[in-house]
Amino acid sequence: MSQLVECVPNFSEGNNQEGAALASMVGQMTYGRRQFEHLDATMRRLIPPFHMAMSKLTALVDADAEAFAAYMVAAKALEMGVFGAYFNVLINLKDVTDDMFKDQVRQRVSNLLQEAKAQAALVLDHLETRKE
């Protein structure tokens, strides 16, 4: 219990918020129980800062999740735009009569598509490492 008490200033300063949820939960489970009556005053003092830190952390996690979701939507929209442009060029090439020009354009858009796929893969790999 003394270790828990020593952590309170850190939680109120915004440090180590990850443990706040657990500390708050333990405090709520301890508070008001007859077997822990001797800790009642300590729990009354500890629960509010732990609960506040947990609330701040929850808000930060929610904001991070929203930002990540928006990023993924933007990445998918970009990917769909690239594929759309690629197929649009290929569709429009059918009306072009200059075979040499068609081959050059096909090669160019194919290279651009491969580059876009490689960059998208890098982004997704980076996002996967972020999960860990």
BALOBA-1460 file (C-alpha; in Angstrom, 3 decimals):
// residues 132
<rec num="1" residu="m" x="0.000" y="0.000" z="0.000"/>
<rec num="2" residu="s" x="2.844" y="2.403" z="0.730"/>
<rec num="3" residu="q" x="4.085" y="1.984" z="-2.865"/>
<rec num="4" residu="l" x="0.632" y="2.887" z="-4.108"/>
<rec num="5" residu="v" x="0.581" y="6.011" z="-1.959"/>
<rec num="6" residu="e" x="3.996" y="7.109" z="-3.271"/>
<rec num="7" residu="c" x="2.685" y="6.987" z="-6.867"/>
<rec num="8" residu="v" x="-0.093" y="9.528" z="-6.333"/>
<rec num="9" residu="p" x="1.959" y="12.663" z="-7.162"/>
<rec num="10" residu="n" x="3.105" y="11.083" z="-10.427"/>
<rec num="11" residu="f" x="-0.449" y="10.300" z="-11.461"/>
<rec num="12" residu="s" x="-1.655" y="13.805" z="-10.700"/>
<rec num="13" residu="e" x="1.186" y="15.207" z="-12.862"/>
<rec num="14" residu="g" x="0.118" y="13.055" z="-15.800"/>
<rec num="15" residu="n" x="2.917" y="10.486" z="-15.592"/>
<rec num="16" residu="n" x="2.382" y="6.728" z="-15.571"/>
<rec num="17" residu="q" x="-1.290" y="7.045" z="-16.432"/>
<rec num="18" residu="e" x="-1.309" y="3.471" z="-17.697"/>
<rec num="19" residu="g" x="-1.439" y="2.211" z="-14.120"/>
<rec num="20" residu="a" x="-4.198" y="4.624" z="-13.158"/>
<rec num="21" residu="a" x="-6.990" y="2.389" z="-14.403"/>
<rec num="22" residu="l" x="-5.738" y="-0.563" z="-12.408"/>
<rec num="23" residu="a" x="-5.131" y="1.546" z="-9.303"/>
<rec num="24" residu="s" x="-8.591" y="3.084" z="-9.581"/>
<rec num="25" residu="m" x="-10.191" y="-0.331" z="-9.990"/>
<rec num="26" residu="v" x="-8.323" y="-1.760" z="-6.990"/>
<rec num="27" residu="g" x="-9.226" y="1.311" z="-4.945"/>
<rec num="28" residu="q" x="-12.916" y="0.951" z="-5.831"/>
<rec num="29" residu="m" x="-12.849" y="-2.737" z="-4.909"/>
<rec num="30" residu="t" x="-11.111" y="-1.987" z="-1.597"/>
<rec num="31" residu="y" x="-13.104" y="1.059" z="-0.547"/>
<rec num="32" residu="g" x="-15.999" y="0.355" z="1.808"/>
<rec num="33" residu="r" x="-15.015" y="-3.239" z="2.498"/>
<rec num="34" residu="r" x="-14.919" y="-4.205" z="6.136"/>
<rec num="35" residu="q" x="-11.669" y="-6.147" z="5.790"/>
<rec num="36" residu="f" x="-9.965" y="-3.012" z="4.432"/>
<rec num="37" residu="e" x="-11.579" y="-0.540" z="6.816"/>
<rec num="38" residu="h" x="-8.191" y="0.463" z="8.181"/>
<rec num="39" residu="l" x="-7.326" y="1.760" z="4.663"/>
<rec num="40" residu="d" x="-10.512" y="3.775" z="4.217"/>
<rec num="41" residu="a" x="-8.878" y="7.195" z="4.686"/>
<rec num="42" residu="t" x="-6.052" y="6.271" z="2.338"/>
<rec num="43" residu="m" x="-8.496" y="5.024" z="-0.315"/>
<rec num="44" residu="r" x="-10.568" y="8.207" z="-0.043"/>
<rec num="45" residu="r" x="-7.411" y="10.177" z="-0.775"/>
<rec num="46" residu="l" x="-6.081" y="7.905" z="-3.550"/>
<rec num="47" residu="i" x="-9.171" y="7.073" z="-5.582"/>
<rec num="48" residu="p" x="-9.882" y="10.595" z="-6.969"/>
<rec num="49" residu="p" x="-6.425" y="11.222" z="-8.518"/>
<rec num="50" residu="f" x="-6.326" y="7.688" z="-9.905"/>
<rec num="51" residu="h" x="-9.803" y="8.091" z="-11.351"/>
<rec num="52" residu="m" x="-8.873" y="11.478" z="-12.864"/>
<rec num="53" residu="a" x="-5.722" y="10.027" z="-14.444"/>
<rec num="54" residu="m" x="-7.735" y="7.107" z="-15.816"/>
<rec num="55" residu="s" x="-10.258" y="9.525" z="-17.335"/>
<rec num="56" residu="k" x="-7.478" y="11.529" z="-18.987"/>
<rec num="57" residu="l" x="-5.916" y="8.368" z="-20.362"/>
<rec num="58" residu="t" x="-9.264" y="7.177" z="-21.709"/>
<rec num="59" residu="a" x="-9.722" y="10.485" z="-23.527"/>
<rec num="60" residu="l" x="-6.214" y="10.234" z="-25.008"/>
<rec num="61" residu="v" x="-6.779" y="6.644" z="-26.142"/>
<rec num="62" residu="d" x="-10.112" y="7.611" z="-27.723"/>
<rec num="63" residu="a" x="-8.520" y="10.559" z="-29.536"/>
<rec num="64" residu="d" x="-5.698" y="8.340" z="-30.767"/>
<rec num="65" residu="a" x="-8.166" y="5.739" z="-32.047"/>
<rec num="66" residu="e" x="-10.160" y="8.421" z="-33.871"/>
<rec num="67" residu="a" x="-7.015" y="9.844" z="-35.469"/>
<rec num="68" residu="f" x="-5.884" y="6.369" z="-36.499"/>
<rec num="69" residu="a" x="-9.297" y="5.603" z="-38.035"/>
<rec num="70" residu="a" x="-9.252" y="8.884" z="-39.981"/>
<rec num="71" residu="y" x="-5.741" y="8.100" z="-41.190"/>
<rec num="72" residu="m" x="-6.817" y="4.666" z="-42.394"/>
<rec num="73" residu="v" x="-9.819" y="6.133" z="-44.238"/>
<rec num="74" residu="a" x="-7.523" y="8.648" z="-45.941"/>
<rec num="75" residu="a" x="-5.003" y="5.920" z="-46.840"/>
<rec num="76" residu="k" x="-7.750" y="3.742" z="-48.340"/>
<rec num="77" residu="a" x="-9.203" y="6.716" z="-50.256"/>
<rec num="78" residu="l" x="-5.767" y="7.468" z="-51.668"/>
<rec num="79" residu="e" x="-5.296" y="3.833" z="-52.638"/>
<rec num="80" residu="m" x="-8.675" y="3.748" z="-54.380"/>
<rec num="81" residu="g" x="-7.845" y="6.997" z="-56.185"/>
<rec num="82" residu="v" x="-4.585" y="5.524" z="-57.483"/>
<rec num="83" residu="f" x="-6.308" y="2.358" z="-58.731"/>
<rec num="84" residu="g" x="-9.099" y="4.429" z="-60.267"/>
<rec num="85" residu="a" x="-6.613" y="6.621" z="-62.135"/>
<rec num="86" residu="y" x="-4.699" y="3.555" z="-63.336"/>
<rec num="87" residu="f" x="-7.775" y="1.840" z="-64.731"/>
<rec num="88" residu="n" x="-9.066" y="5.093" z="-66.210"/>
<rec num="89" residu="v" x="-5.865" y="5.484" z="-68.214"/>
<rec num="90" residu="l" x="-6.028" y="1.861" z="-69.408"/>
<rec num="91" residu="i" x="-9.657" y="2.226" z="-70.445"/>
<rec num="92" residu="n" x="-8.944" y="5.423" z="-72.371"/>
<rec num="93" residu="l" x="-5.927" y="3.897" z="-74.119"/>
<rec num="94" residu="k" x="-8.182" y="1.574" z="-76.110"/>
<rec num="95" residu="d" x="-9.141" y="4.506" z="-78.344"/>
<rec num="96" residu="v" x="-5.530" y="5.556" z="-78.996"/>
<rec num="97" residu="t" x="-4.185" y="4.332" z="-82.335"/>
<rec num="98" residu="d" x="-0.464" y="4.991" z="-81.788"/>
<rec num="99" residu="d" x="0.795" y="1.633" z="-80.463"/>
<rec num="100" residu="m" x="4.187" y="2.975" z="-79.426"/>
<rec num="101" residu="f" x="2.551" y="5.732" z="-77.377"/>
<rec num="102" residu="k" x="0.126" y="3.207" z="-75.828"/>
<rec num="103" residu="d" x="3.020" y="0.953" z="-74.791"/>
<rec num="104" residu="q" x="4.897" y="3.903" z="-73.245"/>
<rec num="105" residu="v" x="1.828" y="5.034" z="-71.301"/>
<rec num="106" residu="r" x="1.016" y="1.484" z="-70.161"/>
<rec num="107" residu="q" x="4.586" y="1.071" z="-68.933"/>
<rec num="108" residu="r" x="4.519" y="4.456" z="-67.178"/>
<rec num="109" residu="v" x="1.177" y="3.910" z="-65.402"/>
<rec num="110" residu="s" x="2.221" y="0.378" z="-64.486"/>
<rec num="111" residu="n" x="5.413" y="1.750" z="-62.882"/>
<rec num="112" residu="l" x="3.423" y="4.418" z="-61.044"/>
<rec num="113" residu="l" x="0.970" y="1.802" z="-59.780"/>
<rec num="114" residu="q" x="3.810" y="-0.395" z="-58.509"/>
<rec num="115" residu="e" x="5.396" y="2.593" z="-56.785"/>
<rec num="116" residu="a" x="2.070" y="3.495" z="-55.157"/>
<rec num="117" residu="k" x="1.608" y="-0.118" z="-53.986"/>
<rec num="118" residu="a" x="5.110" y="-0.148" z="-52.503"/>
<rec num="119" residu="q" x="4.505" y="3.130" z="-50.661"/>
<rec num="120" residu="a" x="1.136" y="1.883" z="-49.381"/>
<rec num="121" residu="a" x="2.828" y="-1.293" z="-48.123"/>
<rec num="122" residu="l" x="5.394" y="0.822" z="-46.245"/>
<rec num="123" residu="v" x="2.627" y="2.824" z="-44.612"/>
<rec num="124" residu="l" x="0.734" y="-0.331" z="-43.614"/>
<rec num="125" residu="d" x="3.921" y="-1.919" z="-42.249"/>
<rec num="126" residu="h" x="4.548" y="1.214" z="-40.195"/>
<rec num="127" residu="l" x="0.993" y="1.058" z="-38.858"/>
<rec num="128" residu="e" x="1.417" y="-2.600" z="-37.948"/>
<rec num="129" residu="t" x="4.526" y="-1.818" z="-35.886"/>
<rec num="130" residu="r" x="2.521" y="0.903" z="-34.151"/>
<rec num="131" residu="k" x="0.071" y="-1.701" z="-32.837"/>
<rec num="132" residu="e" x="2.849" y="-3.509" z="-30.971"/>
